[in-house]
Amino acid sequence: MQVVAPDRVGAGARTPGLTHRVRPSASRPPRMSPLPRPPAPGVPQTLSQLAWWHGDLTQESCSMSLPAIIPAPQDITATEGALSLSSDSTISGEPAYADALRRILTPATGLPLRQAGGVDSADGTIVVSEDTSLEPEHYTLEVAGDQLTITAADLAAANWAAQTLRQLLDTEAYLPAGGGRTDWQVPGVKVVDGPRYSWRSLHFDPARYFKPVPEVLRFIDQMAMHKYNVLHFHLTEDQGWRFESKKYPKLNEISSWRRETKNHLWEEGDGTPEGGYYTQDQLRGIVAYAAARGINVMPEIEFPGHVSAALAAYPEYAVPGFPTPEPAPRWGIMDDVLNMTDESMQFVYDIWTEVLDIFPFTHVHIGGDEAPRTQWLESEHSKKLAAERGLPGPDHLQAWFTAQLRDFLEARGRTVVAWDEVIDEGPAPGVVIHAWRARTDAAKRALEAGQQIIQAPTTYTYFDYYPSRSDDERYFIGGDLPLEKAYSFDPGADAANEEQAALILGTSAQLWAEYSPTFRITEYLAWPRACAHAEVAWSAPEKKDWADFEARLTRHIARLEANGINVRPLAGPHPWQQGGTGLWRRPDSHRKETEAALD
């Protein structure tokens, strides 16, 4: 998958000499135990020492091991020697790729890494070149003598090579400006690497609780650290509309905020307005920022359900005969749906015309989940509309809508992604199915119909679920998804044969935000489970090894902590990450209901 550049820019330990090899899976689409706590304060003297202590490994033993890289590369081999990096170190070769390395490594190390020569120069301490014979996103990295050489298939691959190189450095490389260090050692290593799947996405939901631009950019940086290549940007919901529309300004004025928020088990709402939206210029800047880091941004605009906020501003597009909605102050599935008139369709087309001008990625998400049929089935107007459109009944209006919007977007060069409800009335040709309902056979039905899918089952990829059953956890939506279960996921398991395996683009993990009012809570839910998911998406399944991953992860968590990420410790949440005894405590009834459903 190639990163689409915007037209406009806005704002386990191994023995040395042995190879840790991860071979690509045969199903890969073409091209396309409690851990020990750290020692008492004062034992480790530096962050890099702390990284070793986190793994309960001595520095001496770790120095004799391969580096802890997440996600695990296809092939990593220890070699003799090491490379020193200092203020005199330079980069030579392909300028765009050198810029990508510098963008990641200069803030990480505090070193300027100046350019040495042009495209064909090999005079730098680091030499980066393009190799179009490699598959997309593939790269090699090798320390040999007094040079480090990188070959990359494309700009995304250069970014991934830089992220691997950063992990080869000490933990201080995750501090601002390298924590003031002026010299670094890159261990002797050869890496040959590339992804299992071309689609590796994280879903980000600012529609429930608005997250300002700096937090979005920080999330993109965290994704890039783990070689994710698609940000699924969930911009609209019943509770809020986050996309600035210049043609429909009331979406900004009315739909972008709600009067209060009421969680399911709260007796009353909090009485506090919540909202915000991204301007079009801000969104262009987000797209450009992500593209420079190897990440595409896929916008999601929800229709025909999850539209309460939109219809509050423009009730003329609601099914007549029902109360005018407001931006929903509570969670759940609202009955409000789009009225399927020509005027409503023009409203949708106009919105998407604005969206397409900002987001250049080839894929766009049209939502399609949880659209109740209640209003359509009760409305004589909707029954008449269905008959006029030659449909068996109003319960088929969503299938009609999906086909109309697919045709509109395909004519403009885009591929449609939609949640798996869109195939409940039958196949949706040309639509990539975002398969999320784990208790249905939607993924298998889509594959049998020859449709491409993105694997996102709730049981393995919904990171708004509880990370553990501990009473220390704060109040989340429910469910149970511990780290080891997330790591056990195989996105290719639903494929009956090689032809179906080729239809699986990859996998996404979801961070729904009903119970994530702050970005720090989003981080807590994401990390380290998204580390596991990143490896599921990148590395070959036959090389999966939980004990090896766990050992690497203990060292990787020290990097995330150094970077200021509110990561959940493997041994359980810090006191400040817990629910305590207040409104955000984990309800006892909720815990018991969750356990009963799971057991």
PyMOL commands that set and color helices and strands:
alter all, ss='L'
color gray80, all
select helices_A, chain A and resi 47-54+59-63+95-109+155-168+171-174+176-180+213-225+250-253+280-291+308-313+315-317+342-358+374-378+380-388+394-410+420-423+442-448+458-461+483-487+498-501+519-526+529-538+541-543+546-562+575-577+588-598
alter helices_A, ss='H'
color red, helices_A
select strands_A, chain A and resi 19-21+75-85+90-93+114-115+126-130+139-144+147-152+184-193+199-204+230-234+257-258+274-275+296-300+363-365+415-419+431-435+453-455+504-509
alter strands_A, ss='S'
color yellow, strands_A
deselect
rebuild
show_as cartoon
